[in-house]
Amino acid sequence: MHIPDGYLGPYTYIAMWIIMVPIWYYAGRKLSLELKSRQVPLLALAAAFSFVIMMFNVPIPGGSTGHAVGGAIIGIVLGPWAGVIVISVALVLQALMFGDGGITAIAANCFNMAVVMPFVAYYVYKLISSGTEISSSRRIIASAIAGYVSLTVAAAFTGFEFGIQPLLHHTAEGVPLYMPYSLSVTVPAMVLEHALGFSILEALVTALIFAYIQKTDTSLLYGEADSKKKKRMKNVSTA
């Protein structure tokens, strides 16, 4: 889903920078308040994991690529705001070091993969797993569905950003100046390629990693340690 330079016009990529700058700022503030010392190595590991998994990408007709992101498991384990920072770092490094994604499109790529993915994944996971024990197999299913849905939704956002370009930027004769394909082409191309392939891979990766964490150390999961603490305090107060 890396958008290269030259496919988004200035109206879109400038708007995405305006949107992302305050999100990055707030995510940094949020992370500095919530981050625990034992989570610092996890942030670095998560950024490296996302960086590597996104390097295995396949070209998609229309000017983008398809790949797993790792954004779902990062959002579930570290929280969506941490996901914003972690995945953004990976995307910026890929753009600057390997040209994987355009410089002007960094903000758009970060919005699609570092904002949409972890937030959609986290809340889909929370919705499906609500009321279950941390050891429940339903949580593994919830994480898989979260991975599948989040990547597919992110792909739809990318397709939308591509598809509005002919409407925003064209010559007097109506010839597109940037992305030449309309929404009727870009959205199906992005959504179908991911829904039928890469989103399934994202779901498998998310479920496997979640299952491993579930068996080893559930306190790593975002919010679980706090919820256990609140439950203990509630039990003490009612005793």
TORTISE-945261 format. One record per atom (N, C-alpha, C): atom name; residue in one letter; x, y, z. Coordinates in nm, 3 decimals, padded with zeros to 5 digits, m for minus. Example, Ala and Ser with C-alpha at 12.3 -4.5 7.8 and 13.67 -1.06 7.14 Angstrom:
atom rest px py pz
N A 01.319 m00.569 00.780
CA A 01.230 m00.450 00.780
C A 01.320 m00.330 00.780
N S 01.285 m00.225 00.708
CA S 01.367 m00.106 00.714
C S 01.290 00.003 00.787
//
This chain:
atom rest px py pz
N M 00.081 m00.121 00.000
CA M 00.000 00.000 00.000
C M 00.084 00.126 00.000
N H 00.211 00.112 m00.028
CA H 00.297 00.230 m00.032
C H 00.265 00.313 m00.155
N I 00.226 00.437 m00.133
CA I 00.195 00.529 m00.244
C I 00.324 00.599 m00.286
N P 00.362 00.589 m00.414
CA P 00.484 00.657 m00.459
C P 00.460 00.806 m00.483
N D 00.568 00.879 m00.506
CA D 00.557 01.018 m00.548
C D 00.493 01.024 m00.686
N G 00.419 01.129 m00.712
CA G 00.362 01.151 m00.845
C G 00.223 01.095 m00.865
N Y 00.170 01.024 m00.766
CA Y 00.036 00.967 m00.780
C Y m00.069 01.046 m00.703
N L m00.026 01.127 m00.607
CA L m00.116 01.214 m00.533
C L m00.082 01.359 m00.564
N G m00.183 01.438 m00.592
CA G m00.162 01.579 m00.618
C G m00.142 01.657 m00.489
N P m00.100 01.783 m00.500
CA P m00.070 01.864 m00.381
C P m00.190 01.885 m00.288
N Y m00.311 01.893 m00.342
CA Y m00.428 01.909 m00.255
C Y m00.436 01.794 m00.155
N T m00.409 01.674 m00.204
CA T m00.422 01.556 m00.118
C T m00.303 01.540 m00.025
N Y m00.181 01.544 m00.079
CA Y m00.069 01.515 00.010
C Y m00.044 01.627 00.110
N I m00.074 01.752 00.076
CA I m00.061 01.861 00.174
C I m00.167 01.845 00.284
N A m00.288 01.810 00.243
CA A m00.394 01.786 00.341
C A m00.357 01.674 00.437
N M m00.295 01.569 00.384
CA M m00.255 01.456 00.469
C M m00.144 01.497 00.567
N W m00.052 01.582 00.523
CA W 00.050 01.632 00.616
C W m00.014 01.715 00.727
N I m00.112 01.798 00.691
CA I m00.180 01.880 00.791
C I m00.254 01.792 00.892
N I m00.310 01.683 00.844
CA I m00.380 01.589 00.933
C I m00.282 01.515 01.023
N M m00.171 01.469 00.965
CA M m00.080 01.381 01.038
C M 00.006 01.453 01.141
N V 00.045 01.575 01.119
CA V 00.135 01.644 01.213
C V 00.076 01.648 01.354
N P m00.050 01.694 01.373
CA P m00.105 01.691 01.510
C P m00.125 01.549 01.563
N I m00.152 01.453 01.475
CA I m00.167 01.314 01.520
C I m00.034 01.263 01.573
N W 00.074 01.289 01.500
CA W 00.207 01.249 01.548
C W 00.240 01.314 01.682
N Y 00.208 01.443 01.693
CA Y 00.237 01.516 01.817
C Y 00.160 01.456 01.933
N Y 00.031 01.433 01.914
CA Y m00.051 01.378 02.022
C Y m00.009 01.236 02.056
N A 00.023 01.156 01.954
CA A 00.066 01.019 01.978
C A 00.195 01.016 02.058
N G 00.287 01.109 02.028
CA G 00.411 01.117 02.104
C G 00.387 01.152 02.249
N R 00.298 01.248 02.273
CA R 00.264 01.287 02.410
C R 00.197 01.171 02.484
N K 00.105 01.106 02.416
CA K 00.031 00.994 02.475
C K 00.128 00.880 02.511
N L 00.219 00.854 02.421
CA L 00.316 00.745 02.443
C L 00.408 00.776 02.560
N S 00.451 00.900 02.571
CA S 00.541 00.937 02.680
C S 00.474 00.923 02.816
N L 00.342 00.938 02.821
CA L 00.268 00.925 02.947
C L 00.238 00.779 02.982
N E 00.211 00.698 02.878
CA E 00.168 00.560 02.901
C E 00.281 00.458 02.897
N L 00.392 00.495 02.835
CA L 00.500 00.398 02.811
C L 00.567 00.355 02.941
N K 00.580 00.225 02.958
CA K 00.650 00.169 03.072
C K 00.787 00.121 03.026
N S 00.882 00.116 03.118
CA S 01.021 00.084 03.083
C S 01.032 m00.053 03.015
N R 00.950 m00.149 03.057
CA R 00.959 m00.283 02.999
C R 00.904 m00.287 02.856
N Q 00.833 m00.182 02.815
CA Q 00.776 m00.179 02.681
C Q 00.869 m00.117 02.578
N V 00.975 m00.049 02.624
CA V 01.066 00.018 02.531
C V 01.128 m00.079 02.431
N P 01.181 m00.195 02.477
CA P 01.235 m00.290 02.378
C P 01.128 m00.339 02.281
N L 01.003 m00.350 02.328
CA L 00.894 m00.394 02.241
C L 00.868 m00.294 02.129
N L 00.881 m00.166 02.158
CA L 00.861 m00.064 02.055
C L 00.963 m00.081 01.943
N A 01.089 m00.097 01.982
CA A 01.195 m00.115 01.882
C A 01.172 m00.244 01.802
N L 01.135 m00.350 01.873
CA L 01.110 m00.478 01.806
C L 00.991 m00.467 01.711
N A 00.887 m00.397 01.754
CA A 00.768 m00.381 01.670
C A 00.800 m00.300 01.544
N A 00.880 m00.194 01.559
CA A 00.919 m00.114 01.443
C A 00.999 m00.196 01.344
N A 01.092 m00.277 01.396
CA A 01.174 m00.363 01.310
C A 01.086 m00.467 01.240
N F 00.992 m00.526 01.315
CA F 00.902 m00.625 01.258
C F 00.818 m00.566 01.145
N S 00.760 m00.447 01.170
CA S 00.678 m00.383 01.067
C S 00.763 m00.346 00.945
N F 00.883 m00.297 00.969
CA F 00.975 m00.260 00.861
C F 01.003 m00.381 00.771
N V 01.035 m00.494 00.833
CA V 01.072 m00.613 00.756
C V 00.953 m00.671 00.681
N I 00.839 m00.684 00.748
CA I 00.724 m00.749 00.685
C I 00.670 m00.667 00.568
N M 00.687 m00.533 00.575
CA M 00.639 m00.449 00.465
C M 00.733 m00.450 00.345
N M 00.854 m00.501 00.365
CA M 00.947 m00.508 00.252
C M 00.909 m00.618 00.154
N F 00.829 m00.714 00.200
CA F 00.785 m00.822 00.111
C F 00.655 m00.777 00.042
N N 00.670 m00.688 m00.054
CA N 00.551 m00.633 m00.120
C N 00.543 m00.676 m00.266
N V 00.421 m00.675 m00.315
CA V 00.393 m00.718 m00.452
C V 00.325 m00.603 m00.526
N P 00.371 m00.566 m00.646
CA P 00.308 m00.457 m00.720
C P 00.161 m00.484 m00.748
N I 00.079 m00.379 m00.736
CA I m00.063 m00.386 m00.768
C I m00.089 m00.296 m00.887
N P m00.166 m00.340 m00.986
CA P m00.196 m00.255 m01.101
C P m00.256 m00.122 m01.056
N G m00.200 m00.013 m01.106
CA G m00.252 00.118 m01.070
C G m00.152 00.204 m00.996
N G m00.039 00.148 m00.952
CA G 00.066 00.231 m00.895
C G 00.097 00.210 m00.749
N S 00.045 00.105 m00.687
CA S 00.076 00.081 m00.547
C S 00.131 m00.060 m00.529
N T 00.142 m00.102 m00.403
CA T 00.190 m00.237 m00.373
C T 00.100 m00.299 m00.268
N G 00.103 m00.431 m00.260
CA G 00.027 m00.502 m00.159
C G 00.120 m00.580 m00.068
N H 00.090 m00.581 00.061
CA H 00.176 m00.651 00.156
C H 00.107 m00.652 00.293
N A 00.153 m00.740 00.380
CA A 00.112 m00.733 00.519
C A 00.186 m00.616 00.585
N V 00.133 m00.567 00.695
CA V 00.190 m00.449 00.761
C V 00.234 m00.479 00.904
N G 00.161 m00.565 00.971
CA G 00.187 m00.588 01.112
C G 00.122 m00.485 01.202
N G 00.043 m00.396 01.141
CA G m00.020 m00.288 01.218
C G m00.125 m00.337 01.315
N A m00.191 m00.448 01.283
CA A m00.297 m00.498 01.370
C A m00.241 m00.549 01.502
N I m00.141 m00.636 01.496
CA I m00.086 m00.692 01.619
C I m00.016 m00.584 01.701
N I 00.044 m00.486 01.635
CA I 00.108 m00.376 01.708
C I 00.002 m00.294 01.782
N G m00.110 m00.266 01.714
CA G m00.217 m00.190 01.778
C G m00.278 m00.264 01.895
N I m00.291 m00.396 01.883
CA I m00.351 m00.477 01.990
C I m00.256 m00.490 02.109
N V m00.128 m00.514 02.082
CA V m00.032 m00.540 02.189
C V 00.015 m00.410 02.255
N L 00.054 m00.312 02.177
CA L 00.111 m00.189 02.232
C L 00.010 m00.075 02.244
N G m00.106 m00.091 02.180
CA G m00.205 00.016 02.180
C G m00.200 00.095 02.050
N P m00.313 00.152 02.007
CA P m00.316 00.220 01.878
C P m00.228 00.343 01.868
N W m00.212 00.418 01.979
CA W m00.128 00.538 01.971
C W 00.019 00.502 01.958
N A 00.060 00.395 02.025
CA A 00.197 00.346 02.006
C A 00.214 00.298 01.862
N G 00.109 00.235 01.807
CA G 00.114 00.190 01.669
C G 00.138 00.304 01.572
N V 00.081 00.421 01.600
CA V 00.103 00.539 01.514
C V 00.252 00.570 01.503
N I 00.320 00.575 01.617
CA I 00.462 00.610 01.619
C I 00.547 00.499 01.558
N V 00.523 00.376 01.600
CA V 00.605 00.263 01.557
C V 00.599 00.244 01.406
N I 00.478 00.239 01.350
CA I 00.464 00.214 01.207
C I 00.509 00.335 01.126
N S 00.488 00.455 01.178
CA S 00.535 00.576 01.108
C S 00.686 00.575 01.094
N V 00.756 00.535 01.200
CA V 00.902 00.526 01.195
C V 00.945 00.429 01.085
N A 00.881 00.313 01.081
CA A 00.915 00.214 00.979
C A 00.889 00.268 00.838
N L 00.778 00.338 00.819
CA L 00.744 00.391 00.687
C L 00.839 00.502 00.644
N V 00.876 00.588 00.736
CA V 00.969 00.697 00.702
C V 01.105 00.639 00.664
N L 01.153 00.541 00.739
CA L 01.281 00.478 00.706
C L 01.275 00.410 00.570
N Q 01.165 00.343 00.539
CA Q 01.153 00.278 00.408
C Q 01.154 00.379 00.295
N A 01.086 00.491 00.315
CA A 01.081 00.594 00.211
C A 01.218 00.657 00.188
N L 01.289 00.687 00.298
CA L 01.417 00.756 00.286
C L 01.531 00.664 00.243
N M 01.529 00.540 00.289
CA M 01.641 00.448 00.262
C M 01.623 00.366 00.135
N F 01.499 00.328 00.105
CA F 01.475 00.237 m00.007
C F 01.381 00.292 m00.115
N G 01.330 00.412 m00.094
CA G 01.237 00.467 m00.191
C G 01.107 00.390 m00.197
N D 01.074 00.320 m00.089
CA D 00.951 00.241 m00.084
C D 00.841 00.331 m00.028
N G 00.769 00.396 m00.118
CA G 00.675 00.501 m00.080
C G 00.739 00.636 m00.104
N G 00.661 00.731 m00.154
CA G 00.717 00.860 m00.190
C G 00.739 00.951 m00.070
N I 00.827 01.050 m00.087
CA I 00.854 01.148 00.018
C I 00.731 01.236 00.041
N T 00.672 01.284 m00.067
CA T 00.553 01.367 m00.052
C T 00.435 01.288 00.003
N A 00.438 01.157 m00.019
CA A 00.326 01.072 00.023
C A 00.346 01.008 00.160
N I 00.452 01.048 00.232
CA I 00.479 00.988 00.363
C I 00.358 01.003 00.455
N A 00.301 01.123 00.461
CA A 00.189 01.147 00.552
C A 00.068 01.062 00.513
N A 00.042 01.050 00.383
CA A m00.071 00.968 00.338
C A m00.048 00.821 00.372
N N 00.073 00.772 00.347
CA N 00.104 00.634 00.380
C N 00.095 00.608 00.531
N C 00.141 00.704 00.610
CA C 00.133 00.690 00.755
C C m00.012 00.693 00.802
N F m00.094 00.776 00.740
CA F m00.236 00.779 00.780
C F m00.301 00.644 00.752
N N m00.276 00.589 00.635
CA N m00.341 00.463 00.597
C N m00.294 00.346 00.681
N M m00.162 00.338 00.702
CA M m00.107 00.219 00.767
C M m00.074 00.237 00.915
N A m00.044 00.361 00.957
CA A m00.005 00.384 01.096
C A m00.118 00.441 01.181
N V m00.225 00.487 01.119
CA V m00.340 00.539 01.194
C V m00.461 00.448 01.175
N V m00.503 00.431 01.050
CA V m00.623 00.351 01.023
C V m00.606 00.208 01.074
N M m00.493 00.145 01.042
CA M m00.475 00.004 01.077
C M m00.476 m00.024 01.227
N P m00.389 00.038 01.306
CA P m00.390 00.004 01.449
C P m00.518 00.040 01.521
N F m00.583 00.150 01.481
CA F m00.707 00.189 01.549
C F m00.822 00.096 01.511
N V m00.835 00.066 01.383
CA V m00.941 m00.026 01.341
C V m00.919 m00.163 01.404
N A m00.794 m00.211 01.402
CA A m00.763 m00.343 01.458
C A m00.793 m00.347 01.608
N Y m00.750 m00.245 01.679
CA Y m00.768 m00.245 01.825
C Y m00.916 m00.248 01.863
N Y m00.997 m00.166 01.797
CA Y m01.137 m00.159 01.836
C Y m01.219 m00.277 01.784
N V m01.180 m00.334 01.671
CA V m01.246 m00.457 01.626
C V m01.214 m00.571 01.722
N Y m01.088 m00.579 01.763
CA Y m01.047 m00.681 01.860
C Y m01.123 m00.664 01.992
N K m01.130 m00.541 02.042
CA K m01.199 m00.515 02.169
C K m01.348 m00.548 02.158
N L m01.408 m00.515 02.045
CA L m01.551 m00.541 02.026
C L m01.581 m00.690 02.028
N I m01.502 m00.769 01.956
CA I m01.527 m00.913 01.945
C I m01.489 m00.987 02.073
N S m01.381 m00.943 02.139
CA S m01.331 m01.015 02.256
C S m01.392 m00.965 02.386
N S m01.478 m00.866 02.381
CA S m01.535 m00.807 02.502
C S m01.603 m00.913 02.589
N G m01.571 m00.910 02.719
CA G m01.634 m01.000 02.814
C G m01.571 m01.137 02.824
N T m01.463 m01.162 02.750
CA T m01.399 m01.294 02.753
C T m01.275 m01.291 02.843
N E m01.236 m01.408 02.892
CA E m01.112 m01.420 02.968
C E m00.993 m01.404 02.874
N I m00.882 m01.359 02.929
CA I m00.764 m01.334 02.846
C I m00.714 m01.463 02.781
N S m00.743 m01.578 02.841
CA S m00.698 m01.706 02.786
C S m00.796 m01.764 02.684
N S m00.905 m01.694 02.657
CA S m01.008 m01.746 02.568
C S m00.959 m01.756 02.424
N S m00.997 m01.864 02.357
CA S m00.962 m01.880 02.215
C S m01.036 m01.779 02.129
N R m01.145 m01.724 02.183
CA R m01.219 m01.620 02.109
C R m01.132 m01.498 02.086
N R m01.038 m01.474 02.175
CA R m00.948 m01.359 02.158
C R m00.854 m01.380 02.039
N I m00.813 m01.503 02.017
CA I m00.729 m01.531 01.900
C I m00.808 m01.506 01.772
N I m00.932 m01.553 01.771
CA I m01.019 m01.529 01.655
C I m01.041 m01.380 01.636
N A m01.062 m01.308 01.747
CA A m01.082 m01.163 01.740
C A m00.961 m01.093 01.681
N S m00.842 m01.137 01.719
CA S m00.720 m01.075 01.666
C S m00.706 m01.102 01.516
N A m00.742 m01.223 01.473
CA A m00.734 m01.255 01.330
C A m00.831 m01.170 01.249
N I m00.953 m01.158 01.299
CA I m01.053 m01.075 01.229
C I m01.008 m00.930 01.228
N A m00.951 m00.884 01.339
CA A m00.902 m00.747 01.346
C A m00.793 m00.722 01.242
N G m00.702 m00.820 01.226
CA G m00.597 m00.807 01.125
C G m00.654 m00.800 00.985
N Y m00.750 m00.887 00.957
CA Y m00.811 m00.891 00.824
C Y m00.885 m00.761 00.793
N V m00.970 m00.719 00.885
CA V m01.053 m00.600 00.862
C V m00.967 m00.474 00.852
N S m00.869 m00.461 00.941
CA S m00.790 m00.337 00.945
C S m00.710 m00.316 00.817
N L m00.650 m00.421 00.764
CA L m00.572 m00.406 00.640
C L m00.664 m00.379 00.521
N T m00.780 m00.442 00.519
CA T m00.874 m00.420 00.409
C T m00.927 m00.277 00.411
N V m00.957 m00.226 00.531
CA V m01.004 m00.088 00.543
C V m00.894 00.010 00.502
N A m00.771 m00.017 00.544
CA A m00.659 00.070 00.505
C A m00.641 00.070 00.354
N A m00.658 m00.046 00.291
CA A m00.648 m00.054 00.145
C A m00.758 00.027 00.078
N A m00.877 00.027 00.137
CA A m00.988 00.106 00.083
C A m00.958 00.256 00.090
N F m00.897 00.299 00.201
CA F m00.857 00.440 00.213
C F m00.755 00.476 00.106
N T m00.659 00.387 00.083
CA T m00.558 00.411 m00.020
C T m00.623 00.422 m00.158
N G m00.714 00.330 m00.187
CA G m00.785 00.334 m00.315
C G m00.864 00.461 m00.332
N F m00.925 00.507 m00.223
CA F m01.001 00.633 m00.228
C F m00.910 00.751 m00.258
N E m00.795 00.757 m00.192
CA E m00.701 00.867 m00.216
C E m00.652 00.868 m00.359
N F m00.627 00.749 m00.415
CA F m00.591 00.740 m00.556
C F m00.705 00.789 m00.645
N G m00.825 00.739 m00.617
CA G m00.938 00.759 m00.708
C G m00.990 00.900 m00.718
N I m00.964 00.983 m00.615
CA I m01.014 01.122 m00.620
C I m00.920 01.214 m00.697
N Q m00.801 01.164 m00.735
CA Q m00.704 01.250 m00.803
C Q m00.754 01.303 m00.938
N P m00.817 01.220 m01.022
CA P m00.868 01.275 m01.148
C P m00.973 01.385 m01.129
N L m01.042 01.381 m01.016
CA L m01.142 01.485 m00.987
C L m01.076 01.615 m00.940
N L m00.965 01.602 m00.871
CA L m00.899 01.718 m00.812
C L m00.797 01.784 m00.904
N H m00.730 01.704 m00.986
CA H m00.620 01.756 m01.067
C H m00.632 01.705 m01.211
N H m00.667 01.795 m01.300
CA H m00.677 01.757 m01.442
C H m00.660 01.882 m01.527
N T m00.631 01.862 m01.653
CA T m00.616 01.973 m01.746
C T m00.753 02.027 m01.785
N A m00.753 02.135 m01.861
CA A m00.879 02.193 m01.907
C A m00.959 02.095 m01.993
N E m00.887 02.003 m02.055
CA E m00.953 01.902 m02.139
C E m00.999 01.781 m02.057
N G m00.969 01.781 m01.926
CA G m01.012 01.671 m01.840
C G m00.912 01.559 m01.827
N V m00.789 01.579 m01.877
CA V m00.687 01.475 m01.867
C V m00.626 01.477 m01.727
N P m00.627 01.365 m01.655
CA P m00.571 01.362 m01.519
C P m00.422 01.395 m01.518
N L m00.380 01.470 m01.417
CA L m00.240 01.510 m01.405
C L m00.160 01.413 m01.318
N Y m00.227 01.339 m01.235
CA Y m00.157 01.247 m01.145
C Y m00.212 01.106 m01.166
N M m00.272 01.046 m01.066
CA M m00.332 00.914 m01.085
C M m00.439 00.920 m01.195
N P m00.427 00.838 m01.298
CA P m00.521 00.848 m01.411
C P m00.651 00.772 m01.391
N Y m00.659 00.686 m01.287
CA Y m00.776 00.600 m01.273
C Y m00.875 00.655 m01.171
N S m01.001 00.634 m01.197
CA S m01.108 00.685 m01.111
C S m01.135 00.590 m00.995
N L m01.226 00.631 m00.907
CA L m01.263 00.550 m00.790
C L m01.316 00.413 m00.829
N S m01.383 00.406 m00.943
CA S m01.441 00.278 m00.985
C S m01.334 00.174 m01.018
N V m01.211 00.221 m01.039
CA V m01.099 00.130 m01.067
C V m01.010 00.113 m00.944
N T m00.974 00.224 m00.880
CA T m00.875 00.219 m00.773
C T m00.925 00.148 m00.647
N V m01.048 00.176 m00.606
CA V m01.099 00.115 m00.483
C V m01.113 m00.037 m00.499
N P m01.180 m00.087 m00.605
CA P m01.185 m00.233 m00.621
C P m01.047 m00.297 m00.634
N A m00.955 m00.231 m00.706
CA A m00.821 m00.288 m00.724
C A m00.751 m00.305 m00.589
N M m00.757 m00.202 m00.506
CA M m00.690 m00.208 m00.376
C M m00.761 m00.304 m00.281
N V m00.894 m00.293 m00.273
CA V m00.968 m00.374 m00.175
C V m00.964 m00.522 m00.210
N L m00.988 m00.556 m00.336
CA L m00.992 m00.697 m00.374
C L m00.856 m00.764 m00.360
N E m00.749 m00.696 m00.403
CA E m00.615 m00.754 m00.391
C E m00.582 m00.787 m00.245
N H m00.624 m00.698 m00.154
CA H m00.594 m00.722 m00.013
C H m00.693 m00.819 00.050
N A m00.820 m00.803 00.022
CA A m00.921 m00.889 00.084
C A m00.902 m01.035 00.046
N L m00.854 m01.060 m00.074
CA L m00.838 m01.197 m00.122
C L m00.698 m01.253 m00.100
N G m00.607 m01.170 m00.050
CA G m00.471 m01.219 m00.033
C G m00.399 m01.164 00.089
N F m00.359 m01.039 00.082
CA F m00.272 m00.982 00.185
C F m00.341 m00.968 00.320
N S m00.471 m00.942 00.321
CA S m00.543 m00.931 00.448
C S m00.551 m01.067 00.518
N I m00.556 m01.173 00.440
CA I m00.555 m01.308 00.498
C I m00.420 m01.334 00.565
N L m00.313 m01.292 00.498
CA L m00.179 m01.305 00.556
C L m00.169 m01.222 00.685
N E m00.222 m01.101 00.682
CA E m00.220 m01.016 00.802
C E m00.296 m01.083 00.916
N A m00.408 m01.146 00.884
CA A m00.488 m01.214 00.986
C A m00.409 m01.330 01.048
N L m00.340 m01.408 00.964
CA L m00.263 m01.522 01.013
C L m00.147 m01.476 01.102
N V m00.075 m01.375 01.056
CA V 00.038 m01.323 01.133
C V m00.010 m01.270 01.268
N T m00.119 m01.195 01.265
CA T m00.174 m01.137 01.388
C T m00.216 m01.246 01.487
N A m00.288 m01.346 01.437
CA A m00.337 m01.453 01.524
C A m00.223 m01.535 01.583
N L m00.122 m01.566 01.504
CA L m00.009 m01.647 01.552
C L 00.070 m01.575 01.660
N I 00.098 m01.447 01.638
CA I 00.173 m01.372 01.738
C I 00.088 m01.352 01.864
N F m00.040 m01.323 01.846
CA F m00.127 m01.305 01.962
C F m00.135 m01.434 02.044
N A m00.148 m01.549 01.977
CA A m00.157 m01.676 02.047
C A m00.030 m01.703 02.128
N Y 00.084 m01.666 02.072
CA Y 00.210 m01.685 02.144
C Y 00.214 m01.597 02.269
N I 00.177 m01.470 02.255
CA I 00.176 m01.379 02.370
C I 00.074 m01.425 02.474
N Q m00.039 m01.476 02.428
CA Q m00.144 m01.524 02.518
C Q m00.091 m01.638 02.606
N K m00.002 m01.719 02.553
CA K 00.052 m01.833 02.628
C K 00.173 m01.796 02.713
N T 00.238 m01.685 02.681
CA T 00.363 m01.653 02.750
C T 00.349 m01.540 02.852
N D 00.300 m01.424 02.809
CA D 00.293 m01.309 02.901
C D 00.182 m01.215 02.858
N T 00.063 m01.234 02.912
CA T m00.052 m01.153 02.872
C T m00.043 m01.010 02.924
N S 00.046 m00.986 03.020
CA S 00.060 m00.849 03.072
C S 00.117 m00.754 02.967
N L 00.172 m00.812 02.858
CA L 00.225 m00.729 02.750
C L 00.113 m00.664 02.669
N L m00.006 m00.722 02.674
CA L m00.118 m00.671 02.595
C L m00.166 m00.538 02.649
N Y m00.191 m00.445 02.561
CA Y m00.230 m00.310 02.596
C Y m00.357 m00.309 02.682
N G m00.347 m00.250 02.800
CA G m00.462 m00.235 02.887
C G m00.490 m00.353 02.978
N E m00.427 m00.467 02.955
CA E m00.458 m00.586 03.034
C E m00.406 m00.573 03.178
N A m00.286 m00.520 03.193
CA A m00.230 m00.504 03.328
C A m00.315 m00.408 03.410
N D m00.360 m00.298 03.345
CA D m00.443 m00.201 03.416
C D m00.579 m00.258 03.453
N S m00.637 m00.338 03.361
CA S m00.768 m00.397 03.388
C S m00.760 m00.497 03.502
N K m00.649 m00.574 03.509
CA K m00.632 m00.668 03.619
C K m00.617 m00.594 03.751
N K m00.545 m00.482 03.748
CA K m00.526 m00.403 03.869
C K m00.659 m00.347 03.917
N K m00.741 m00.297 03.826
CA K m00.872 m00.243 03.862
C K m00.962 m00.352 03.917
N K m00.952 m00.473 03.860
CA K m01.036 m00.584 03.907
C K m00.996 m00.624 04.049
N R m00.865 m00.625 04.077
CA R m00.820 m00.659 04.211
C R m00.866 m00.555 04.313
N M m00.858 m00.427 04.275
CA M m00.901 m00.319 04.365
C M m01.050 m00.328 04.392
N K m01.127 m00.365 04.289
CA K m01.271 m00.380 04.304
C K m01.305 m00.494 04.399
N N m01.231 m00.604 04.385
CA N m01.253 m00.719 04.472
C N m01.221 m00.685 04.617
N V m01.113 m00.607 04.637
CA V m01.073 m00.568 04.771
C V m01.179 m00.477 04.835
N S m01.230 m00.383 04.754
CA S m01.328 m00.288 04.807
C S m01.462 m00.353 04.842
N T m01.495 m00.461 04.771
CA T m01.622 m00.530 04.797
C T m01.611 m00.638 04.903
N A m01.482 m00.670 04.939
CA A m01.460 m00.777 05.038
C A m01.499 m00.730 05.179
//
